[in-house]
Amino acid sequence: MAIKIRLARGGSKKRPFYRIVAADSRMPRDGRFIEKLGTYNPLLPKDREDRVHMNVERVQYWLGLGAQPTDRVARMLEAAGVREKTERSNPKKGQPGTKAQERAEARAAKAAEASAPAEESAEG
């Protein structure tokens, strides 16, 4: 049984409220969970202390059992100091896509063709 520490959405339409829960990864997002570990209210300002509230002792217990936090929960745990910050590496993120590279190569080839006749006429 793979345990995940994740967010379960509550609240009404356009007013989200999340519970931080330990749940079996096969269960639905808002469905059955094993234990409620805390809450997250994204509508509160970022500097409010009660925006994210979690029982750190229980979170550490579940992490000790091998529970995997989702990306968003992992960031919350890093901010709370429960977990050390992991390096996120995506080296291809800064590179343009394949079509953009093809367009750039075509533009460079066209510019090279345009400059080649200009150089020949300057020599002659």
Contact map, one row per residue, 1 for C-alpha under 8 A:
1110000000000000000000011000000000000000000000000000000000000000000000000000000000000000000000000000000000000000000000000000
1111000000000000000000011100000000000000000000000000000000000000001000000000000000000000000000000000000000000000000000000000
1111100000000000000001111000000000000000000000000000000000000000011100000000000000000000000000000000000000000000000000000000
0111110000000000000001111000000000000000000000000000000000000000001111000000000000000000000000000000000000000000000000000000
0011111000000000000111100000000000000000000000000000000000000000001111001000000000000000000000000000000000000000000000000000
0001111100000000000111100000000000000000000000000000000000000000000011011000000000000000000000000000000000000000000000000000
0000111110000000011110000000100000000000000000000000000000000000000000001000000000000000000000000000000000000000000000000000
0000011111000000011110000000111000000000000000000000000000000000000000000000000000000000000000000000000000000000000000000000
0000001111100001111000000000110000000000000000000000000000000000000000000000000000000000000000000000000000000000000000000000
0000000111110001111000000000010000000000000000000000000000000000000000000000000000000000000000000000000000000000000000000000
0000000011111011110000000000000000000000000000000000000000000000000000000000000000000000000000000000000000000000000000000000
0000000001111111000000000000000000000000000000000000000000000000000000000000000000000000000000000000000000000000000000000000
0000000000111111000000000000000000000000000000000000000000000000000000000000000000000000000000000000000000000000000000000000
0000000000011111000000000000000000000000000000000000000000000000000000000000000000000000000000000000000000000000000000000000
0000000000111111100000000000000000000000001000000000000000000000000000000000000000000000000000000000000000000000000000000000
0000000011111111110000000000000000000000111000000000000000000000000000000000000000000000000000000000000000000000000000000000
0000000011100011111000000000000000000011110000000000000000000000000000000000000000000000000000000000000000000000000000000000
0000001111100001111100000000000000000011100000000000000000000000000000000000000000000000000000000000000000000000000000000000
0000001111000000111110000000000000011111000000000000000000000000000000000000000000000000000000000000000000000000000000000000
0000111100000000011111000000000000011111000000000000010000000000000000001000000000000000000000000000000000000000000000000000
0000111100000000001111100000000011111100000000000000000000000000000000000000000000000000000000000000000000000000000000000000
0011110000000000000111110000000011111000000000000000000000000100001000000000000000000000000000000000000000000000000000000000
0011110000000000000011111010000111100000000000000000000000000000000000000000000000000000000000000000000000000000000000000000
1111000000000000000001111110000011000000000000000000000000000000000000000000000000000000000000000000000000000000000000000000
1111000000000000000000111111000000000000000000000000000000000000000000000000000000000000000000000000000000000000000000000000
0100000000000000000000011111000000000000000000000000000000000000000000000000000000000000000000000000000000000000000000000000
0000000000000000000000111111101110000000000000000000000000000000000000000000000000000000000000000000000000000000000000000000
0000000000000000000000001111111100000000000000000000000000000000000000000000000000000000000000000000000000000000000000000000
0000001110000000000000000011111000000000000000000000000000000000000000000000000000000000000000000000000000000000000000000000
0000000111000000000000000001111100000000000000000000000000000000000000000000000000000000000000000000000000000000000000000000
0000000100000000000000000011111110000000000000000000000000000000000000000000000000000000000000000000000000000000000000000000
0000000000000000000000100011011111000000000000000000000000000000000000000000000000000000000000000000000000000000000000000000
0000000000000000000011110010001111110000000000000000000000000000000000000000000000000000000000000000000000000000000000000000
0000000000000000000011110000000111110000000000000000000000000000000000000000000000000000000000000000000000000000000000000000
0000000000000000000011100000000011111000000000000000000000000000000000000000000000000000000000000000000000000000000000000000
0000000000000000001111000000000011111100000000000000000000000000000000000000000000000000000000000000000000000000000000000000
0000000000000000001111000000000000111110000000000000011101100000000000000000000000000000000000000000000000000000000000000000
0000000000000000001110000000000000011111000000000001111000000000000000000000000000000000000000000000000000000000000000000000
0000000000000000111100000000000000001111100000000011110000000000000000000000000000000000000000000000000000000000000000000000
0000000000000000111100000000000000000111110000000011100000000000000000000000000000000000000000000000000000000000000000000000
0000000000000001110000000000000000000011111100000111000000000000000000000000000000000000000000000000000000000000000000000000
0000000000000001100000000000000000000001111110000010000000000000000000000000000000000000000000000000000000000000000000000000
0000000000000011000000000000000000000000111110000010000000000000000000000000000000000000000000000000000000000000000000000000
0000000000000000000000000000000000000000111111010010000000000000000000000000000000000000000000000000000000000000000000000000
0000000000000000000000000000000000000000011111110010000000000000000000000000000000000000000000000000000000000000000000000000
0000000000000000000000000000000000000000000111110010000000000000000000000000000000000000000000000000000000000000000000000000
0000000000000000000000000000000000000000000011111010000000000000000000000000000000000000000000000000000000000000000000000000
0000000000000000000000000000000000000000000111111110000000000000000000000000000000000000000000000000000000000000000000000000
0000000000000000000000000000000000000000000000111111100000000000000000000000000000000000000000000000000000000000000000000000
0000000000000000000000000000000000000000100000011111100000000000000000000000000000000000000000000000000000000000000000000000
0000000000000000000000000000000000000011111111111111100000000000000000000000000000000000000000000000000000000000000000000000
0000000000000000000000000000000000000111100000001111110000000000000000000001000000000000000000000000000000000000000000000000
0000000000000000000000000000000000000111000000001111111000000000000000000000000000000000000000000000000000000000000000000000
0000000000000000000100000000000000001110000000000001111100100000000000000000000000000000000000000000000000000000000000000000
0000000000000000000000000000000000001100000000000000111111100000000000000000000000000000000000000000000000000000000000000000
0000000000000000000000000000000000001000000000000000011111110000000000000000000001000000000000000000000000000000000000000000
0000000000000000000000000000000000000000000000000000001111111000000000000000000000000000000000000000000000000000000000000000
0000000000000000000000000000000000001000000000000000001111111100000000000000000000000000000000000000000000000000000000000000
0000000000000000000000000000000000001000000000000000011111111110000000000000000000000000000000000000000000000000000000000000
0000000000000000000000000000000000000000000000000000000111111111000000000000000001000000000000000000000000000000000000000000
0000000000000000000000000000000000000000000000000000000011111111100000000000000000000000000000000000000000000000000000000000
0000000000000000000001000000000000000000000000000000000001111111111000000000000000000000000000000000000000000000000000000000
0000000000000000000000000000000000000000000000000000000000111111111100000000000000000000000000000000000000000000000000000000
0000000000000000000000000000000000000000000000000000000000011111111000000000000000000000000000000000000000000000000000000000
0000000000000000000000000000000000000000000000000000000000001111111000000000000000000000000000000000000000000000000000000000
0010000000000000000000000000000000000000000000000000000000000111111100000000000000000000000000000000000000000000000000000000
0111100000000000000001000000000000000000000000000000000000000111111110000000000000000000000000000000000000000000000000000000
0011100000000000000000000000000000000000000000000000000000000010011111000000000000000000000000000000000000000000000000000000
0001110000000000000000000000000000000000000000000000000000000000001111111100000000000000000000000000000000000000000000000000
0001110000000000000000000000000000000000000000000000000000000000000111111100000000000000000000000000000000000000000000000000
0000000000000000000000000000000000000000000000000000000000000000000011111110000000000000000000000000000000000000000000000000
0000010000000000000000000000000000000000000000000000000000000000000011111111000000000000000000000000000000000000000000000000
0000111000000000000100000000000000000000000000000000000000000000000011111111100000000000000000000000000000000000000000000000
0000000000000000000000000000000000000000000000000000000000000000000011111111110000100000000000000000000000000000000000000000
0000000000000000000000000000000000000000000000000000000000000000000000111111111000001000000000000000000000000000000000000000
0000000000000000000000000000000000000000000000000001000000000000000000011111111100000000000000000000000000000000000000000000
0000000000000000000000000000000000000000000000000000000000000000000000001111111111100000000000000000000000000000000000000000
0000000000000000000000000000000000000000000000000000000000000000000000000111111111111000000000000000000000000000000000000000
0000000000000000000000000000000000000000000000000000000000000000000000000011111111000000000000000000000000000000000000000000
0000000000000000000000000000000000000000000000000000000000000000000000000001111111100000000000000000000000000000000000000000
0000000000000000000000000000000000000000000000000000000000000000000000000000111111110000000000000000000000000000000000000000
0000000000000000000000000000000000000000000000000000000100010000000000000000111111110000000000000000000000000000000000000000
0000000000000000000000000000000000000000000000000000000000000000000000000100110111111000000000000000000000000000000000000000
0000000000000000000000000000000000000000000000000000000000000000000000000000010011111100000000000000000000000000000000000000
0000000000000000000000000000000000000000000000000000000000000000000000000010010000111110000000000000000000000000000000000000
0000000000000000000000000000000000000000000000000000000000000000000000000000000000011111000000000000000000000000000000000000
0000000000000000000000000000000000000000000000000000000000000000000000000000000000001111100000000000000000000000000000000000
0000000000000000000000000000000000000000000000000000000000000000000000000000000000000111110000000000000000000000000000000000
0000000000000000000000000000000000000000000000000000000000000000000000000000000000000011111000000000000000000000000000000000
0000000000000000000000000000000000000000000000000000000000000000000000000000000000000001111110000000000000000000000000000000
0000000000000000000000000000000000000000000000000000000000000000000000000000000000000000111111100000000000000000000000000000
0000000000000000000000000000000000000000000000000000000000000000000000000000000000000000011111100000000000000000000000000000
0000000000000000000000000000000000000000000000000000000000000000000000000000000000000000011111110000000000000000000000000000
0000000000000000000000000000000000000000000000000000000000000000000000000000000000000000001111110000000000000000000000000000
0000000000000000000000000000000000000000000000000000000000000000000000000000000000000000001111111000000000000000000000000000
0000000000000000000000000000000000000000000000000000000000000000000000000000000000000000000011111101100000000000000000000000
0000000000000000000000000000000000000000000000000000000000000000000000000000000000000000000000111111100000000000000000000000
0000000000000000000000000000000000000000000000000000000000000000000000000000000000000000000000011111110000000000000000000000
0000000000000000000000000000000000000000000000000000000000000000000000000000000000000000000000001111111000000000000000000000
0000000000000000000000000000000000000000000000000000000000000000000000000000000000000000000000011111111100000000000000000000
0000000000000000000000000000000000000000000000000000000000000000000000000000000000000000000000011111111110000000000000000000
0000000000000000000000000000000000000000000000000000000000000000000000000000000000000000000000000111111111000000000000000000
0000000000000000000000000000000000000000000000000000000000000000000000000000000000000000000000000011111111100000000000000000
0000000000000000000000000000000000000000000000000000000000000000000000000000000000000000000000000001111111110000000000000000
0000000000000000000000000000000000000000000000000000000000000000000000000000000000000000000000000000111111111000000000000000
0000000000000000000000000000000000000000000000000000000000000000000000000000000000000000000000000000011111111100000000000000
0000000000000000000000000000000000000000000000000000000000000000000000000000000000000000000000000000001111111110000000000000
0000000000000000000000000000000000000000000000000000000000000000000000000000000000000000000000000000000111111111000000000000
0000000000000000000000000000000000000000000000000000000000000000000000000000000000000000000000000000000011111111100000000000
0000000000000000000000000000000000000000000000000000000000000000000000000000000000000000000000000000000001111111110000000000
0000000000000000000000000000000000000000000000000000000000000000000000000000000000000000000000000000000000111111111000000000
0000000000000000000000000000000000000000000000000000000000000000000000000000000000000000000000000000000000011111111100000000
0000000000000000000000000000000000000000000000000000000000000000000000000000000000000000000000000000000000001111111110000000
0000000000000000000000000000000000000000000000000000000000000000000000000000000000000000000000000000000000000111111111000000
0000000000000000000000000000000000000000000000000000000000000000000000000000000000000000000000000000000000000011111111100000
0000000000000000000000000000000000000000000000000000000000000000000000000000000000000000000000000000000000000001111111110000
0000000000000000000000000000000000000000000000000000000000000000000000000000000000000000000000000000000000000000111111111000
0000000000000000000000000000000000000000000000000000000000000000000000000000000000000000000000000000000000000000011111111100
0000000000000000000000000000000000000000000000000000000000000000000000000000000000000000000000000000000000000000001111111110
0000000000000000000000000000000000000000000000000000000000000000000000000000000000000000000000000000000000000000000111111111
0000000000000000000000000000000000000000000000000000000000000000000000000000000000000000000000000000000000000000000011111111
0000000000000000000000000000000000000000000000000000000000000000000000000000000000000000000000000000000000000000000001111111
0000000000000000000000000000000000000000000000000000000000000000000000000000000000000000000000000000000000000000000000111111
0000000000000000000000000000000000000000000000000000000000000000000000000000000000000000000000000000000000000000000000011111
